[in-house]
Every structure is written in C-alpha cells, then in structure tokens.
Amino acid sequence: MQQKPELRTVNVTRYIAPLREGGSLPALAEADDGFKYVLKFKGAGHGVKALIAELIGGEIARALGLPIPELVYADLDEAFGRTEADEEIQDLLQGSQGLNLALHFLSGAITYDPVITTVDAQLASQIVWLDAFITNVDRTFKNTNMLIWHKELWLIDHGACLYFHHSWTDWKSNAKSPFALIKDHVLLPQANLLVETDAAFKQILSEELLQNIVSLIPTTWLCWEDVEENPEQLRAIYLEFLLIRLEHSEIFIKEAQNAREALI
C-alpha cells in the first residue's frame, strides 16, 4: 500500500520580504517552526486555483521521486499584516487570512541555467513528462522554475499548471489535449526517454495515490462562487481529469516527441 501524502500546517509569524519576480507577489516568510518559506497567497492573482495547482502539481512531482521543496499549509492570522507599510502588500495579506500554501525556502539556491548546467536524459524526460501530464506552461527558457541547490536540480512553482480550471468548460476534452506548449519546455531537447518514463510513471500513479493527493485540497479552497459544484464534486473532477489524462498519455507523449524532433 502506498503511503498517503500529508502536509504539515505552520503558522506564519513574520513577513520578511516580497519576492517581486513572481507575478502573484509571493513572499519570503518565517513560520512558528523556525524555518523560512516562500509563501503563496490565496488573495493574489489567480487566487486559490493557483494554490490548488501548486499543491497537486508539487505532490505529483514528489510522488514520482522528483526533487521539490516541502510544501506546507501556511496559516495567516487575521491580525497579520496590519503593520505593513506597503498598501499593496497589506491588502494582499488581509485578503489571504486563513490557510495558504508555502514551499520550504532553499537558502543559497541559484536559478537553473541551461547554458551552465546539463541535465541528463532520464531526469529531463521525467520532468518533461510531468509537465506535459499536469499541463505546466511555465518551465521555459525564459522562466525555468528550477533551482540548483547543493549541486542538485530542484523543481519549484507549479501554480500555472492545470490551467483548465480557470475556465472550467469542457474539462474532459481538455484532459485529452496534446499540450502543444510542451514545445517551449527548457529540457525538451534532452528528453529522449519519454516512452520509458511513461511506462515507469504510470506504474507509480495509481488511482489511489492521485485520489489521496487531490484529497489534500482544503475545503475552504473549493468554495467557488462561479460554479454549481460543491467541494467534493470539484475534487472528483480534478481526480477524473488526472485519470483521463494518465490513461491517454500517448497523446501528450506523441506531441512532445514531435516537438522534440522539430527542435533537433
């Protein structure tokens, strides 16, 4: 039996600084466990849907054995941010009271540069497969969303994946999409083991595992005003989207192979 994924909950005690390179204004913050985190706010940009994407994408990556910083639920007290001088940040903090999401801060990490660091074919294929599966549009040469920490490659920032949920229409068809944007993936040139990776990863991603990952979505993140479905129904749709996409993985594998052949 596979171990059920779990997330710790920490209480944010100190807002240290905004990380303005992120479009949704994440922040470096400290929590009551003494560690620093990159904090993603539910009151930012795409709201809770970006947190859901970050959670599902990150925990799928972890289940596949890919290096990703620990994800935690990060609770913001209602009094947090009242003394913040920057009005934009104060509004963000006030609009994010309650449960948010954070990644363990990798102190001293540097941004992955494909010119300097070569990624082997197996790891490149694994990351390309992951991003094609979760429809992650944000792992390009312009924004790699990977770090080098202790001489190892680490994946960060999956908030742009699962973009079907921003329109929430015809999601079953979207589950079978080839994901043409894989052509822009920074590791695609090295990813020549996609078929082998597909076979290995489909053995790992059981329905039970994916259901356990989807069950991590807090109910408070699933109370949407623009849909008829209740939180349990929304969780069920996320799960079915992933299961359909996994069952038809040959569609996005073929797309990635064709895009790679066009590059080389």
C-alpha positions in Angstrom: 0.0 0.0 0.0 1.3 3.4 -0.9 2.0 5.9 1.8 -0.7 8.6 2.0 0.8 12.1 1.3 0.4 14.5 4.2 1.1 18.2 4.6 2.1 19.9 7.8 0.5 23.2 8.9 2.6 26.1 10.1 1.6 29.5 11.4 3.3 32.4 9.7 5.0 34.6 12.3 7.0 37.1 10.2 6.7 38.6 6.8 10.3 39.1 5.6 10.2 40.4 2.1 8.2 40.3 -1.2 9.7 38.2 -4.0 8.7 40.5 -6.8 10.0 38.3 -9.6 6.7 36.3 -9.1 3.6 37.7 -10.8 1.4 36.9 -7.9 3.8 38.6 -5.4 4.9 35.6 -3.3 6.9 36.4 -0.2 9.7 35.2 1.9 8.3 34.5 5.4 9.1 32.8 8.7 6.9 30.3 10.5 6.5 29.1 14.0 8.6 26.1 13.3 11.7 28.3 12.9 12.0 27.7 9.1 11.7 30.2 6.2 9.2 29.6 3.4 8.3 31.0 0.1 4.7 31.9 0.8 2.0 31.8 -1.9 -1.1 33.8 -1.1 -4.7 32.8 -1.8 -5.5 36.5 -2.1 -3.2 37.0 -5.1 -3.8 37.0 -8.8 -5.4 33.6 -9.6 -6.4 33.0 -6.0 -7.0 29.6 -4.6 -6.8 27.9 -8.0 -3.1 28.8 -8.2 -2.6 27.2 -4.8 -4.5 24.1 -5.9 -2.3 23.8 -9.0 0.8 24.3 -6.8 -0.4 21.6 -4.4 -1.4 19.0 -6.9 1.5 19.6 -9.3 4.0 19.6 -6.5 2.8 16.5 -4.7 2.6 14.5 -8.0 6.2 15.5 -8.6 7.1 14.3 -5.1 5.3 11.0 -5.6 7.3 10.5 -8.8 10.5 10.9 -6.9 11.4 14.3 -8.3 13.2 16.8 -6.1 10.8 19.5 -4.8 10.9 21.6 -1.6 8.5 20.5 1.2 5.0 22.0 0.7 3.1 23.1 3.8 -0.2 24.7 4.6 0.6 28.2 5.9 -1.9 29.9 8.2 -2.2 33.7 8.4 -3.8 35.1 11.5 -6.4 37.8 10.9 -4.1 40.4 12.6 -1.2 39.6 10.3 -0.1 42.4 8.1 -1.8 45.3 9.8 1.5 47.0 10.5 2.8 46.5 6.9 3.6 49.9 5.4 3.1 48.9 1.7 -0.6 49.2 1.0 -0.4 46.6 -1.8 1.2 44.1 0.4 -1.2 44.9 3.3 -4.2 44.3 1.1 -2.7 41.0 -0.1 -2.1 39.9 3.5 -5.5 40.9 4.7 -7.1 39.1 1.7 -5.2 36.0 2.5 -6.3 35.3 6.1 -6.6 31.6 6.9 -4.9 28.8 5.0 -2.4 29.5 2.3 0.4 27.4 0.8 4.2 27.6 1.2 7.4 26.0 0.0 10.4 25.4 2.1 12.9 28.1 1.3 16.1 26.7 -0.2 18.7 29.2 1.2 21.6 29.8 -1.2 19.9 28.2 -4.2 20.6 29.6 -7.7 18.4 29.7 -10.7 19.0 26.8 -13.1 20.8 28.0 -16.3 20.6 25.5 -19.2 23.8 27.0 -20.6 25.8 26.2 -17.5 24.1 23.0 -16.2 23.4 19.9 -18.3 20.5 17.7 -17.2 20.8 14.0 -18.1 18.3 12.4 -20.4 16.5 10.4 -17.7 15.8 13.4 -15.4 15.0 15.6 -18.4 12.5 13.1 -19.7 10.9 12.7 -16.2 10.4 16.5 -15.8 9.1 16.9 -19.4 6.6 14.0 -18.8 5.5 15.6 -15.5 4.9 19.0 -17.1 3.1 17.5 -20.1 0.9 15.5 -17.7 -0.1 18.4 -15.5 -0.1 20.9 -18.4 2.5 23.1 -16.8 3.1 26.1 -19.1 5.9 27.6 -17.0 9.1 25.7 -17.4 10.6 27.5 -20.4 14.0 29.1 -21.3 12.5 32.4 -20.2 11.4 31.1 -16.8 12.8 27.7 -15.9 11.3 27.4 -12.5 14.1 25.2 -11.4 16.9 25.8 -8.9 20.3 24.4 -8.2 20.7 23.7 -4.5 23.6 21.6 -3.1 24.5 20.7 -6.6 21.1 19.1 -7.3 18.2 20.3 -9.5 15.0 21.2 -7.7 11.6 21.9 -9.1 9.6 24.9 -7.9 6.4 26.9 -8.8 3.7 24.7 -10.3 1.0 27.3 -9.9 0.5 27.7 -13.6 -0.3 24.0 -14.3 -3.8 22.5 -14.6 -4.9 25.7 -16.4 -8.2 24.1 -17.5 -9.7 25.1 -14.1 -9.6 28.8 -14.9 -12.4 28.4 -17.4 -13.9 25.1 -16.2 -15.6 24.3 -19.5 -15.2 21.1 -21.5 -12.7 19.8 -19.0 -13.0 16.2 -20.3 -11.8 17.3 -23.7 -9.0 19.3 -22.1 -7.9 16.1 -20.3 -7.1 14.6 -23.7 -5.3 17.6 -25.1 -1.9 17.1 -26.6 -0.5 20.1 -24.8 1.2 21.9 -27.7 3.0 24.3 -25.4 5.4 21.5 -24.5 7.4 22.7 -27.5 8.7 25.6 -25.3 10.0 23.3 -22.5 13.5 24.1 -21.5 14.5 20.4 -21.1 12.8 19.1 -24.2 16.0 18.7 -26.3 17.4 16.2 -23.8 14.2 14.3 -23.2 14.7 11.2 -25.3 13.4 8.7 -22.9 9.7 9.7 -22.8 8.3 6.3 -23.7 10.3 4.6 -21.0 9.4 7.3 -18.5 5.7 7.0 -19.4 5.7 3.3 -18.6 7.5 3.8 -15.3 5.4 6.7 -14.1 2.1 5.0 -15.0 3.1 2.2 -12.6 3.5 4.8 -9.8 0.5 7.0 -10.3 -2.3 4.7 -9.2 -5.9 5.9 -8.8 -5.5 5.6 -5.0 -2.4 7.8 -5.0 -4.0 10.5 -7.2 -7.1 10.5 -5.1 -5.0 10.9 -1.9 -3.2 13.9 -3.5 -6.5 15.5 -4.6 -7.9 15.0 -1.1 -5.2 17.3 0.2 -7.1 20.3 -1.3 -8.6 22.2 1.7 -12.4 22.5 1.5 -12.0 26.3 2.0 -10.2 26.4 -1.3 -13.1 24.8 -3.1 -15.9 27.2 -2.3 -16.2 28.8 -5.7 -18.9 31.3 -6.5 -18.8 30.8 -10.3 -19.6 27.1 -10.4 -22.5 24.9 -9.3 -20.4 22.0 -8.0 -19.7 21.6 -4.3 -16.2 21.0 -2.9 -16.5 17.2 -3.1 -17.7 17.4 -6.7 -14.8 19.7 -7.6 -12.3 17.3 -6.1 -13.9 14.5 -8.1 -13.4 16.5 -11.3 -9.8 17.1 -10.6 -9.3 13.4 -10.0 -11.1 12.4 -13.1 -9.1 14.9 -15.2 -5.9 13.4 -14.0 -7.1 9.8 -14.5 -8.3 10.5 -18.1 -5.0 12.3 -18.9 -3.0 9.4 -17.5 -5.0 6.8 -19.4 -4.4 8.7 -22.7 -0.8 9.7 -22.0 0.2 8.6 -25.5 -1.4 11.8 -26.8 0.9 14.2 -24.9 3.9 11.8 -25.3 3.5 11.9 -29.1 3.1 15.7 -29.1 6.3 16.0 -27.0 8.2 13.6 -29.3 7.1 15.5 -32.4 8.1 18.9 -30.9 11.5 17.5 -29.9 12.1 16.1 -33.4 11.4 19.6 -34.8 14.0 21.1 -32.5 16.8 18.7 -33.2 
